[in-house]
Amino acid sequence: MKAIFLSDAHLKGPDDAAQQKLVRFFDRLRGRGEEGNGLTSADAIIVDLMVIAGDFFDFWFGRGDAVYPGFQPVIDQIAALKRQGVRICLCEGNHDFFLGDYFTGKLGIEVYPEWAAFDIDGLRVLVSHGDTVDRGNRKYLALRGFLRSRFACTLQRLLPQKLLWRIARFSSDMSKGIPGMPEDRLAEIMHRFAVGKFQEGYDAVILGHCHKPILQEAIYNGSLKSFATLGDWIANDSYLSCHDGRFSMNRFSPEE
């Protein structure tokens, strides 16, 4: 089985450099259903599962069939991969939530508000955006709770769509304005969290939110365990792959 994991593209629209890189990356992905039909190029990446672990979009408020038009090209690519037989899963982040109406309701794609557990080649794998791992950032957690509240959910269904997108951009900027901690410190907190999950029986913990790509492997209680933070598609163009039960951190070169 071949699985890939990515997060934190913070897409803003077709003029966004991160979106342009992702469009080129997705052009290289193929489901196994395309193999042997003359459609798989020599440099294609054949995948069975793609997990997007949050903050794929820099802002998202959507309902029904209506989405921000600038995101449509990359959404179309995701839908095409699903039609090829790739299992697509989305974990909501702190910039993109309420994803279920569109991605599940219209496209039949799995959406996880926070935690997602997978069995990959016999490995128990836990995936999340990871923004709630740091329980000490109370201001952020309060804002997160408000933006996901029943009031906010009801409000976003009532407002005109164009106004809603303006509000979404504003809430995205508010989230960025709340001071966070250095990436190395956040990675330490996430690693401690992962060790606790290893003790619960998980073989791998994969998180977004920390924009630094990290893959650490170690033996815990006689078993190989893997911890990863996925980096981003702003500075690192990073993604994690798992092939036949082994993980590797990769970087996509748009020049390839």
Secondary structure by P-SEA (a helix, b strand, c coil): cbbbbcccccccccccaaaaaaaaaaaacccccccccccccccbbbbcbbbbccccccbbbbccccccccaaaaaaaaaaaaaaccbbbbbbcccccccccccccccbbbbbccbbbbbccccbbbbcccccccccaaaaaaaaaaaacaaaaaaaacccaaaaaaaaaaaaaaaaacccccaaaaaaaaaaaaaaaaaacccbbbbccccbbbbbbbbcccbbbbbbcccccccccbbbbbcccbbbbbbbbccc
